[in-house]
Amino acid sequence: MKEFELIKEYFSFSQPKSDTVIEGIGDDCAVLSIPDKRQLVTSVDTLVDGVHFYSDIDPADIAYKSLAVNVSDLAAMAAKPLGFTLALALPNVNEDWLKAFTTGLKQASEAFEIPLIGGDTTQGPLTITINVLGTVKSDKALLRKSAQLDDDIWVTGYLGDAAAALGLHDKALAQQLNDAEGYLWQRLLRPSPPITFAKKLAKLAHAAIDVSDGLLADLSHILEQSHCSAKIKVSSLPVSEQLIQCVGIEAAREFALNGGDDYELCFTAKPGMRNKILNLAEDFKVNVHRIGTIVDEAKGELQLVLNGKPYQSKRQGWQHFSE
């Protein structure tokens, strides 16, 4: 099958309705309309077989996660999804694999209301590159550099589930997971960044980041760019019952601090916004937890406290190119 036949067969599926996509797949470039008083935001991620995903899992799950992790970046900016492009390198044309992959891609496209507007296919090691575009009201993007002294630190959802699931790969392939392990495995395969909640968060929060490399690693980016420090109550970390059931509370906290692959939001807001944040979360059925405070002591420092005593984490967050 030639490239354009492949695109026509597998990537010309129906797209979520969008008033801003003038022309999508089928020309040299997509044509987009940017609404008045809004700014364009964009992010790109490359996912490599054996580094970011297991190629032996369901291709539908690979596709779904590939788009979800990019949409998570839009959520961190409080952006409304506009469209995405896909560059896909394939070792060969496996039609069964492609059918499953495009099924998962379409499911994610519909779930996050973001249409596929173009891309590229080529032969090579299995690699997936997705570029997402979104819009945000002018000067309302949630930036890492905007945290303020005395801000509350919040996170959405539960942390650590996906990282703990990495060790379940062989059991999952053998279909030997119990209910709690099955929950963790699905959290790894199909993250759910709170995109609709995040679009409304710009009015309430100061700074935000998505939790992809681990809470401590990602929160450190906010502290560095905002020139401040943070104090985190380890007992306030949101960990799921299933995670505790599988690994125990102590290990669950370690996964929550440094696990990565959560694709939840970490954001800061002044204490006066607490009720509004809780009400917004209830409206969008999103779990939110207040885990700490922005402080101005020894800028860049991250203090962990458990039961009133200093706590030292034993795990490290994800790092590309680590030795």
C-alpha positions in Angstrom: 0.0 0.0 0.0 1.4 3.4 -1.0 1.5 6.4 1.3 -1.5 8.3 0.0 -3.6 5.1 -0.2 -2.7 4.4 3.4 -3.7 7.9 4.5 -7.0 7.7 2.6 -7.8 4.3 3.9 -6.9 4.8 7.6 -6.7 8.4 8.5 -9.7 10.0 6.7 -12.2 9.1 9.4 -14.9 11.5 10.4 -13.7 14.3 12.6 -15.2 16.2 15.5 -17.1 19.2 14.3 -15.0 22.4 14.4 -15.8 25.9 13.4 -12.2 26.8 13.3 -10.9 24.1 10.9 -11.4 25.6 7.4 -9.5 22.9 5.6 -8.1 19.7 7.2 -6.6 16.6 5.6 -6.2 16.6 1.8 -4.1 19.6 1.0 -0.5 20.8 1.5 -1.4 22.5 4.7 -4.4 22.7 7.0 -6.2 26.1 7.2 -7.4 27.2 10.6 -9.3 30.3 11.7 -8.2 31.8 15.1 -11.1 33.5 16.9 -10.8 37.1 17.8 -9.1 37.9 21.1 -7.6 34.4 21.4 -4.0 33.3 21.1 -2.6 30.1 19.4 -0.8 27.6 21.6 1.0 24.5 20.4 3.0 21.5 21.7 4.6 18.5 20.1 5.7 15.2 21.5 7.5 12.2 20.0 6.8 8.7 21.4 9.3 6.0 20.6 8.7 2.2 20.7 10.4 0.8 23.8 10.8 4.2 25.5 7.3 5.6 25.8 5.1 2.6 25.0 5.1 -1.1 24.6 4.6 -2.1 20.9 3.1 -5.4 22.0 0.0 -3.9 23.5 -3.2 -3.1 21.7 -2.5 -0.5 19.0 -5.8 1.2 19.9 -4.3 1.9 23.4 -1.0 3.1 21.9 -2.9 5.6 19.7 -5.2 6.8 22.4 -2.4 7.5 24.8 -0.3 9.2 22.1 -3.0 11.8 21.7 -4.0 12.1 25.3 -0.4 12.9 26.5 -0.4 15.8 24.0 -3.8 17.1 25.0 -2.5 17.1 28.5 -0.1 19.9 27.5 -3.1 21.9 26.2 -4.9 21.4 29.5 -1.9 22.8 31.4 -2.2 26.0 29.4 -6.0 26.2 30.0 -6.4 26.0 26.2 -9.3 24.8 24.1 -8.2 22.1 21.6 -8.1 23.2 18.0 -6.6 20.3 16.0 -3.7 18.0 15.8 -1.3 16.6 13.2 0.2 13.1 13.2 3.6 11.9 11.9 3.8 8.2 11.9 6.8 6.0 11.1 6.0 2.4 10.5 8.4 -0.6 10.0 5.9 -2.0 7.5 2.2 -1.7 6.6 0.3 -4.1 8.8 -3.4 -3.5 8.0 -4.7 -5.2 11.2 -2.4 -3.0 13.3 -3.4 0.2 11.4 -7.1 -0.6 11.8 -6.8 -0.9 15.6 -4.5 2.1 15.8 -6.9 4.4 13.9 -9.8 3.1 16.1 -8.0 4.3 19.2 -7.0 7.5 17.6 -10.6 8.3 16.6 -11.8 7.5 20.1 -9.3 9.9 21.6 -10.1 12.5 19.0 -13.8 12.4 19.9 -13.2 12.2 23.6 -11.0 15.3 23.7 -12.9 17.1 20.8 -9.8 17.6 18.8 -9.8 16.8 15.0 -7.0 15.3 13.0 -6.0 18.0 10.5 -2.9 16.6 8.7 0.4 14.8 9.1 2.8 12.4 7.4 3.6 8.8 7.1 6.9 7.2 6.4 8.8 3.9 6.8 11.1 3.4 9.7 11.2 2.3 13.4 7.8 2.7 15.0 7.6 6.3 16.1 4.6 8.5 16.7 4.9 12.3 16.7 1.8 14.4 17.5 1.6 18.2 17.3 -1.5 19.7 19.0 -2.8 23.2 18.6 -5.2 25.0 20.8 -6.5 28.5 21.6 -6.6 30.5 24.8 -8.0 33.9 25.6 -5.4 36.6 25.0 -3.0 36.8 28.0 -4.9 34.1 29.9 -2.6 31.1 29.4 -1.5 29.4 32.6 2.2 29.8 32.6 4.8 28.1 34.7 6.4 31.4 35.7 3.2 32.9 37.3 3.0 31.2 40.7 2.7 33.6 43.6 3.8 33.6 47.2 1.2 31.9 49.5 -0.6 30.2 46.6 -2.2 26.9 47.3 -0.8 24.0 45.3 -3.4 21.7 43.8 -3.4 18.5 41.8 -6.2 16.8 39.9 -7.1 13.1 40.0 -4.9 10.5 41.6 -1.1 10.2 41.3 1.2 7.2 40.9 -1.2 4.7 39.3 0.4 4.7 35.9 4.0 4.4 37.2 3.0 1.4 39.4 1.4 -0.2 36.4 4.7 -0.3 34.4 5.6 -3.4 36.4 2.4 -5.2 35.4 3.3 -5.5 31.7 3.9 -9.3 31.6 0.9 -10.1 33.8 -1.3 -7.9 31.6 -0.2 -9.7 28.4 -0.9 -13.0 30.2 -4.3 -11.6 31.3 -3.5 -12.4 34.9 -4.3 -9.0 36.5 -6.7 -8.8 39.4 -9.2 -6.0 39.6 -7.0 -3.5 41.4 -4.1 -4.2 39.0 -6.5 -4.0 36.0 -7.4 -0.5 37.2 -3.8 0.6 37.3 -3.1 -0.9 33.9 -5.9 1.1 32.3 -4.7 4.3 34.0 -1.3 3.7 32.2 -2.9 2.9 28.8 -5.6 5.5 28.7 -4.8 8.7 30.7 -7.6 11.3 31.0 -6.2 14.8 31.2 -9.0 17.1 32.6 -9.2 19.3 29.5 -12.8 20.6 30.0 -12.1 21.5 33.6 -8.8 23.1 32.7 -10.4 25.4 30.1 -12.3 27.1 32.9 -9.3 27.2 35.3 -7.6 30.2 33.7 -9.9 32.5 35.7 -9.0 30.9 39.0 -5.3 29.8 38.9 -2.0 31.5 38.5 0.3 28.7 37.2 0.0 25.2 35.9 1.9 22.2 34.5 0.8 18.7 33.5 2.3 15.8 35.6 4.2 13.7 33.1 7.6 13.1 34.6 6.5 12.9 38.3 5.0 15.5 40.6 8.3 16.7 42.2 10.1 16.9 38.9 7.3 18.9 37.2 6.5 21.1 40.2 10.2 22.0 40.3 9.7 23.6 36.8 7.1 26.0 38.3 9.3 26.8 41.2 12.3 27.5 39.0 10.5 29.7 36.6 8.4 31.5 39.3 11.5 32.0 41.5 9.9 30.5 44.6 9.8 27.4 46.8 7.1 25.0 47.9 6.1 23.0 51.0 4.2 19.8 50.3 2.2 17.7 52.8 2.9 14.1 51.8 -0.2 12.9 53.7 -2.3 15.1 51.4 -1.1 13.4 48.2 -4.1 11.8 46.3 -3.5 8.1 45.9 -6.1 5.6 44.8 -7.4 2.8 46.9 -6.3 0.4 44.1 -2.7 1.7 44.3 -2.6 1.3 48.1 -4.1 -2.2 47.7 -1.3 -3.2 45.2 1.8 -1.7 46.8 0.9 -0.3 50.3 0.7 3.3 51.4 4.4 4.0 51.7 5.2 2.9 48.2 2.0 4.5 46.9 3.3 7.9 48.2 6.6 7.3 46.5 4.9 6.6 43.2 2.7 9.7 43.7 5.7 11.9 44.2 8.0 10.7 41.4 6.1 8.2 39.3 5.3 10.1 36.1 2.9 9.2 33.3 -0.1 10.6 35.3 -1.1 13.4 32.9 -3.0 15.1 35.7 -2.7 18.9 36.4 -0.6 20.5 39.1 -1.6 24.2 39.5 -1.4 27.1 42.0 -4.0 29.6 43.1 -4.5 32.0 45.9 -6.3 30.7 49.0 -9.3 32.9 48.3 -10.1 30.7 45.2 -10.6 27.5 47.2 -14.4 27.3 47.1 -14.6 28.3 43.4 -12.0 25.7 42.5 -13.9 23.0 44.4 -17.2 24.1 42.8 -15.7 24.0 39.4 -14.2 20.6 40.0 -17.7 19.3 41.1 -19.3 20.8 38.0 -16.9 18.9 35.8 -16.7 15.8 38.0 -12.9 16.2 38.6 -11.2 15.2 41.8 -9.0 18.0 43.1 -6.7 17.9 46.2 -4.8 20.7 47.9 -1.4 19.4 48.7 0.8 22.3 49.7 1.8 26.0 49.6 4.1 28.2 47.6 6.7 29.8 49.9 9.5 32.2 49.4 12.2 30.5 51.5 15.4 29.4 49.7 14.0 29.9 46.2 13.8 26.7 44.2 13.6 24.4 47.3 10.9 21.8 47.6 10.1 20.8 51.2 8.3 17.6 51.9 6.6 17.1 55.3 4.9 14.0 56.8 3.3 14.2 60.2 5.1 17.4 60.9 8.5 16.0 60.2 10.8 16.4 57.1 10.3 13.6 54.5 12.9 12.4 52.1 11.7 10.8 48.9 13.4 7.6 47.8 12.5 7.6 44.1 13.6 9.8 41.2 11.4 11.3 38.6 11.7 10.4 34.9 14.6 12.0 33.0 15.4 11.7 29.3 19.0 11.1 28.5 19.8 10.0 32.1 22.9 8.0 32.7 
